[in-house]
C-alpha cells in the first residue's frame, strides 16, 4: 500500500449528513496514476486504490447516469 501521509482527502459537495460518504485522495499520488478512496466514517480502515483510467470511467458513468436507480 502506498504511503498516504500528507494526502488531502476530499468529499463530494453533494454528500449529505447521512454518513454514507467516501473520500477521495488523488492529488498526492498523481505521479503514480492512482486514486485512493476511503470510508469517511472509518478513515483508518483499508481503502481502495484505482488507476486514473478506472476512476475516470467510474466518474464518467456517474455523470452519465449509469448507476441511477
C-alpha positions as CSV (number, residue, x, y, z in Angstrom):
1,X,0.0,0.0,0.0
2,X,1.2,3.5,-0.8
3,X,2.2,5.9,2.0
4,X,-0.8,8.2,2.2
5,X,0.8,10.6,4.7
6,X,0.1,14.1,3.7
7,X,-2.8,13.1,1.3
8,X,-5.5,15.6,1.0
9,X,-8.8,13.9,1.2
10,X,-12.0,15.4,-0.2
11,X,-15.6,14.6,0.0
12,X,-18.3,15.3,-2.6
13,X,-20.0,18.6,-2.2
14,X,-23.2,16.7,-2.7
15,X,-22.7,14.4,0.3
16,X,-25.4,14.7,2.8
17,X,-25.1,14.3,6.6
18,X,-26.4,10.7,6.4
19,X,-22.9,9.3,7.0
20,X,-22.8,7.2,3.8
21,X,-19.9,9.1,2.2
22,X,-16.5,8.3,0.8
23,X,-13.4,10.5,0.5
24,X,-11.0,10.6,-2.4
25,X,-7.3,11.4,-2.5
26,X,-5.9,11.9,-6.0
27,X,-3.6,14.8,-5.5
28,X,-0.7,13.2,-3.7
29,X,-0.2,10.3,-6.0
30,X,-0.9,11.7,-9.4
31,X,2.6,10.8,-10.4
32,X,1.8,7.2,-9.8
33,X,-1.5,7.5,-11.7
34,X,-3.5,6.3,-8.6
35,X,-6.7,7.4,-6.9
36,X,-7.5,6.3,-3.4
37,X,-10.9,6.0,-1.9
38,X,-11.8,5.5,1.8
39,X,-14.9,5.4,4.0
40,X,-15.3,8.9,5.6
41,X,-16.7,7.3,8.8
42,X,-13.7,5.0,9.2
43,X,-10.6,6.8,7.7
44,X,-8.1,4.4,9.4
45,X,-9.6,1.3,7.7
46,X,-8.2,0.0,4.5
47,X,-9.3,1.9,1.4
48,X,-9.4,1.1,-2.3
49,X,-6.9,2.1,-5.0
50,X,-7.9,2.7,-8.6
51,X,-5.9,3.6,-11.7
52,X,-6.6,7.0,-13.1
53,X,-8.3,5.4,-16.1
54,X,-10.6,3.3,-13.8
55,X,-11.5,6.3,-11.8
56,X,-12.3,8.4,-14.9
57,X,-14.5,5.6,-16.2
58,X,-16.4,5.4,-12.9
59,X,-16.9,9.2,-12.6
60,X,-18.0,9.3,-16.3
61,X,-20.6,6.6,-15.5
62,X,-21.9,8.5,-12.6
63,X,-22.2,11.7,-14.7
64,X,-24.0,9.7,-17.4
65,X,-26.5,8.2,-15.0
66,X,-25.3,4.6,-15.4
67,X,-25.8,4.0,-11.7
68,X,-29.1,5.8,-11.2
69,X,-31.9,3.6,-9.8
